[in-house]
Amino acid sequence: MNTTPTAKEIGHLWFEHVWNLRDRAKLHELMAPDAVGYLEGGQEIVGPDAFAAFQSAFLEAIPDIHIEVVDSLADEDDVCVHWTAKGTHTGPGLGMAATGQEVSFRGVTWLHTKNGQVVGGRDFWNQDGLMRTLSNAVVS
């Protein structure tokens, strides 16, 4: 029996499979082709291929990033996921050369789902704090 995952299940699958396991097949399964994502810094992406390009660039900078779901709250179509991320800035990206700096940051992602897929999402995290941490590592 094929059951459609709940919004909360989709939120957890998103971070475990798409981010932690880097599973592109699961990305295309979970994200609708016309889904719109609004990312920190004013960036807007549409569809799984655009998200995959964004993710690849981020992983180039912090290839060992691991995201842990701290908590989540959901209703029928929406899930808000509070998460923490840890990794090491060992690759070029994020606008600077690799610093070797270990980083830790947290955020919230709000996903809107329909028929078992993400159709919209918004990320809220302290991108400026991450950039300050990396900039200080360069100066130190």
C-alpha positions, 0 to 999 in steps of 0.5 A: 500500500502506497501512503502519502507522507504527512507534512511532518514526515516530509520535513524529516525526510527532507533533512535526512535524505536530501541534506544528510544523505545527499540523495538526489532521487529523494530530492526529486521525489519530495520536491514538486517540479514547480516548487518555489523556495525562498532562501536566506539572502533573498535568493529564490529558486524554482524546482529540484534542479535549481535546488540541487545547484544551490545545494551543490554550491553550499556543499562545495564550501561545507562538504561534511555538513550534517543537519540535525532536526531539533523539533518540528511542528506541523499541520495538514500541509505545513511543517516548520522544522527547527534544525542545527547544522555542523560542518567544516568550511574546507572548500571554496565557496560562500564568497571566500577561500576555505578557512578550515573553520568548524561551524555550527548554526541553526535555523528554521525551515518552513515547508508547504506540502501538497500531495506528498511533495514540497511545493514551497519553502522558506529558510530562516537562519543566521547566514550573517553570523556564519559569514562573520565566523568565517571572516574572523577565521580568515583574519585570525 
